[in-house]
Amino acid sequence: MKIAFFDTKPYDRAAFEREGGEKGVEFRFFETKLNADTADLARGCDAVCVFVNDEVNAAVIDRLRDAGIGLVALRSAGYNNVDLSHAFGRVHVAHVPAYSPYAVAEHTAALLLTSLRRIHKAYDRTRDFNFSLVGLTGTELHGKTVGIVGTGKIGRIFAGICRGFGMRIVAFDPYPAQESGIAYVSLDELFAVSDVISLHCPLTPETRHLVDAEAIGKMKRGVVLLNTSRGALVDAEALLDGIKARKIGAACLDVYEEEADVFFNDLSGHILDDDLLARLISMTNVIVTSHQGFLTEEALGRIAETTVSNVRSFFDSGCVSCDNELCYRCGKIEECKGGLRRARCF
């Protein structure tokens, strides 16, 4: 079977070529992103493999179906770039529900420590042989309150890391994790009491711009905001205003609402067209990494393994079942009534 692999990066190829070679899956690697103009590159293939910034909207889905594509295999957990309602009855969609929650949680902690202990500034100084400590005074985590929005696997692992630092943990989630030992509060209370706020929830119509001007107004002065989940959870304009007003003490972002044309690309020789992102990066209390949280050797291996397994289960069963299919029919996108997630959505 042949899979058209879009938005290819060098770190993708090794793991997928190894996994595909072992399981009889041939990948055709394309550096271009999937969109309406590039969808025809998939002709002659059985499925497409896409990432978070590929477009899988109605127009693309129709082109894929016309090209004979039966499966869209996401190599990510998130699927907000896929029009699942339009995909229903046309193409099947599978994702990688978990690859390494530790990778993202640990990256979140790394960003927090880097910001509060000024590690990035010290690194730049010492490379110029400047060993002054002026301006590098940090803040301790011990005794501070961290508010975690979303307590899935990543959120709970991050909570465990924060607990190890002696932090007080509060959380908000519409579906609290049972027997987790986490103190759940309302979102407004979380905003009001937290010294650090970390976002670990999916992007849905309800969570879009969860952190907006009104939410920032409810936060403590000097709060540290972490987002390693989805960019559109944060209204970037409101965030910039909050930083300028000294309400937000620091922001650590691994995702950004308009990242699609920026992240994963080397733009060092170009002028950045996104003025808002440029202004955020210019702030001394803002750290931006380019959707790097997932990027570990362990996670890349698991992503390739699960993606190839999804493809094999779909085609080996004669397209009657699929591991990790996203189900639109029953309304429970990730928890379809197939129980073991092996029943087709349609």
C-alpha positions in Angstrom: 0.0 0.0 0.0 1.1 3.5 -0.8 0.7 6.5 1.5 1.1 10.2 0.4 3.0 11.9 3.2 2.5 15.6 3.3 4.5 18.4 5.1 7.5 16.1 5.4 10.4 17.2 7.7 13.8 15.5 8.0 13.0 14.2 11.5 9.8 12.5 10.2 11.4 10.4 7.5 13.7 8.1 9.5 11.0 6.8 11.8 8.3 6.4 9.2 10.7 4.7 6.6 11.8 2.3 9.3 8.3 1.5 10.5 6.8 1.4 7.0 9.6 -0.9 5.8 8.9 -3.4 8.6 5.2 -3.5 7.9 4.9 -3.2 4.1 3.8 0.4 3.8 5.5 2.6 1.2 5.5 6.3 1.8 5.7 9.0 -0.9 7.2 12.0 0.9 6.1 15.5 -0.1 7.5 18.6 1.6 4.5 20.7 0.6 1.5 20.9 2.9 -1.8 19.3 1.9 -4.3 21.8 0.6 -6.8 22.1 -2.3 -3.9 22.8 -4.7 -1.7 19.9 -3.7 -4.3 17.2 -3.0 -3.9 15.7 -6.5 -0.4 14.6 -5.5 -2.1 11.8 -3.6 -3.4 10.2 -6.8 -2.2 6.6 -7.1 -2.0 6.3 -3.3 -4.3 4.5 -0.9 -4.2 7.0 2.0 -2.7 10.3 3.0 -0.7 11.1 6.1 -1.0 14.6 7.4 0.1 16.8 10.3 -1.5 19.7 12.2 -1.0 22.4 9.7 -2.2 20.5 6.7 -5.6 21.6 5.4 -8.3 18.8 5.4 -11.3 21.0 4.7 -14.3 20.2 2.6 -12.6 21.0 -0.7 -9.6 18.9 0.1 -11.7 16.0 1.3 -13.7 16.0 -2.0 -10.5 16.0 -4.0 -9.1 13.1 -1.9 -12.2 11.1 -2.4 -12.1 11.7 -6.2 -8.5 10.5 -6.1 -9.5 7.2 -4.6 -8.2 8.0 -1.1 -10.0 6.0 1.6 -8.1 7.1 4.7 -6.7 10.3 6.2 -4.1 9.2 8.8 -3.2 12.0 11.1 0.2 11.7 12.7 -1.0 13.9 15.6 -3.5 13.8 18.4 -5.2 17.0 17.4 -7.7 17.1 14.6 -9.1 20.6 14.5 -7.7 21.0 11.0 -10.1 18.3 9.7 -13.7 18.9 8.7 -15.0 15.7 10.3 -18.6 16.4 9.4 -17.8 16.7 5.7 -15.5 13.6 6.0 -18.4 11.5 7.2 -19.4 9.1 4.5 -16.5 10.2 2.2 -13.2 9.4 3.8 -12.2 7.8 7.1 -10.0 9.7 9.6 -7.7 8.2 12.2 -5.3 9.9 14.6 -2.6 9.1 17.2 -4.4 9.6 20.5 -1.3 9.4 22.6 2.4 9.3 21.6 4.2 10.7 24.6 2.3 12.9 27.1 5.6 13.1 29.0 7.3 14.9 26.1 4.8 17.7 26.1 4.5 17.9 29.9 8.3 18.0 30.3 8.6 20.7 27.6 6.0 22.8 29.4 8.1 22.5 32.6 11.2 23.4 30.7 9.6 26.5 29.4 8.4 27.5 32.8 11.8 27.0 34.5 13.6 28.8 31.6 11.3 31.8 32.0 11.4 32.1 35.8 15.1 31.5 36.2 16.1 33.5 33.1 18.0 30.6 31.6 17.6 31.9 28.1 19.1 35.3 29.0 22.0 33.8 30.9 22.8 31.5 28.0 23.0 34.5 25.6 25.1 36.5 28.1 27.7 33.9 28.8 28.3 33.2 25.1 29.5 36.8 25.0 31.6 36.2 28.1 29.2 38.4 30.1 29.0 36.9 33.6 27.1 39.6 35.3 24.1 38.5 37.3 22.3 41.8 37.1 18.8 41.4 35.7 18.8 37.6 36.2 17.0 37.4 39.5 14.4 34.6 39.3 11.4 33.3 41.1 10.9 30.1 43.0 8.2 27.6 42.1 7.9 26.2 45.6 4.8 27.3 47.4 3.3 28.9 44.3 -0.2 28.0 42.9 -0.4 26.4 39.4 -3.7 26.3 37.6 -4.0 23.5 35.0 -6.8 23.8 32.4 -7.4 20.3 31.1 -6.5 17.2 33.1 -6.0 14.6 30.4 -2.8 12.6 30.4 -0.6 15.6 29.6 -2.3 17.8 32.2 -2.0 15.2 34.9 1.7 14.5 34.2 2.4 18.2 34.3 0.5 18.3 37.6 2.8 15.6 39.0 5.9 17.6 37.9 4.6 20.7 39.6 3.8 18.7 42.7 7.4 17.6 42.8 8.4 21.3 43.0 6.1 21.8 46.0 3.5 23.8 44.2 -0.2 23.9 45.1 -2.3 22.6 42.2 -5.8 23.6 41.2 -7.4 22.5 37.9 -10.5 23.0 35.7 -11.9 20.3 33.5 -15.6 19.7 32.6 -14.8 16.0 33.1 -12.6 15.7 36.3 -10.2 12.8 36.5 -11.4 10.5 39.2 -9.2 9.7 42.1 -6.5 12.0 40.8 -6.0 13.9 44.0 -6.4 17.1 42.0 -8.4 20.0 43.5 -10.9 21.1 40.9 -12.3 24.7 40.9 -14.2 26.9 38.5 -12.4 28.5 35.7 -12.9 31.9 37.2 -11.4 30.8 40.5 -8.5 29.2 38.7 -7.8 32.5 36.9 -8.0 34.4 40.2 -5.8 32.3 42.4 -3.1 31.0 40.1 0.5 32.3 39.9 1.1 30.0 36.9 -1.6 29.0 34.4 -1.0 26.1 32.0 -3.3 25.1 29.1 -3.7 21.4 28.3 -7.1 21.2 26.7 -8.3 20.5 23.1 -9.4 23.2 20.8 -13.1 23.2 20.3 -15.7 26.0 19.6 -16.1 26.3 23.4 -12.4 26.6 24.2 -11.5 28.9 21.3 -10.0 32.1 22.8 -10.5 30.6 26.3 -7.9 33.2 27.4 -9.2 36.5 26.1 -9.2 40.1 27.5 -12.0 39.2 29.9 -10.1 36.2 31.2 -6.9 38.1 31.6 -8.7 40.7 33.5 -9.5 38.1 36.1 -6.0 36.9 36.6 -3.4 37.8 39.2 -1.1 40.6 38.3 2.2 39.0 37.1 0.8 35.6 36.2 2.8 33.3 34.0 0.8 31.8 31.1 1.9 28.5 29.5 0.3 27.2 26.3 1.6 23.9 24.8 -1.7 22.7 23.5 -3.4 24.7 20.7 -2.6 28.2 19.6 -6.2 29.4 19.3 -6.9 28.8 23.0 -5.3 32.2 23.5 -6.4 35.4 21.9 -2.9 36.7 20.9 -4.0 40.3 20.6 -5.4 40.2 24.2 -2.2 38.5 25.4 0.0 41.2 23.9 -2.2 43.9 25.5 -2.0 42.0 28.8 1.8 41.9 28.6 2.0 45.6 27.8 -0.3 46.4 30.7 2.1 44.4 33.0 -0.9 42.1 33.9 0.8 39.1 32.3 4.2 38.6 33.9 5.5 36.1 31.4 4.2 34.0 28.5 5.6 30.7 27.2 4.1 29.6 24.0 4.8 26.4 22.0 1.8 27.1 19.8 0.3 30.1 18.1 -3.0 30.8 16.5 -1.6 31.8 13.1 1.3 29.3 13.1 0.4 27.4 10.0 2.6 29.6 7.6 5.4 30.2 10.1 6.1 27.2 12.4 8.2 24.3 11.1 9.9 26.7 8.5 13.2 28.4 8.5 12.4 32.1 8.0 15.7 33.4 9.3 16.5 35.1 6.0 13.1 36.7 5.6 11.1 39.5 7.2 8.4 38.1 9.3 5.0 39.1 7.9 3.1 38.4 11.1 3.5 41.6 13.0 1.7 40.3 16.1 4.0 37.3 16.4 7.1 39.5 15.8 6.0 41.8 18.6 5.4 38.9 21.0 8.8 37.5 20.3 10.4 40.9 20.8 9.1 41.0 24.4 11.8 40.0 26.9 9.3 38.1 29.1 8.0 36.0 26.2 9.4 32.6 25.1 8.2 31.1 21.9 9.1 27.6 20.6 7.7 26.4 17.3 5.4 23.5 18.2 8.4 21.6 19.6 6.7 20.0 22.6 6.2 16.6 20.9 9.6 16.4 19.4 11.5 13.6 21.2 13.1 10.4 19.8 10.6 8.4 21.8 7.6 10.3 20.7 8.6 10.2 17.0 8.9 6.4 17.2 5.5 6.0 18.8 3.8 8.4 16.3 5.2 6.4 13.4 4.3 3.0 15.0 0.7 4.1 15.7 0.1 5.8 12.4 1.3 2.7 10.4 -0.8 0.5 12.7 -3.8 2.6 11.9 -3.2 2.3 8.2 -2.6 -1.5 8.3 -5.7 -2.2 10.5 -7.9 -0.3 8.0 -6.6 -1.9 4.8 -5.9 -5.4 6.3 -9.5 -5.6 7.4 -10.8 -4.8 4.0 -11.7 -1.3 5.2 -14.2 -2.6 7.7 -12.4 -1.6 10.9 -9.8 1.0 11.8 -7.7 1.5 15.0 -8.1 5.0 16.4 -10.8 6.2 14.0 -12.4 9.5 14.8 -16.1 8.9 14.8 -18.5 11.6 13.7 -21.6 9.5 13.5 -22.2 8.9 17.2 -21.0 12.4 18.4 -18.3 10.9 20.6 -15.4 11.8 18.3 -12.7 9.9 20.2 -14.8 7.5 22.2 -17.1 5.9 19.6 -19.4 3.0 20.6 -17.0 0.5 19.0 -15.6 0.2 22.5 -12.1 -0.9 21.6 -12.2 1.8 18.8 -12.2 -0.8 16.1 -15.6 -0.1 14.6 -15.8 2.0 11.5 -17.5 5.4 11.7 -19.5 4.6 8.6 
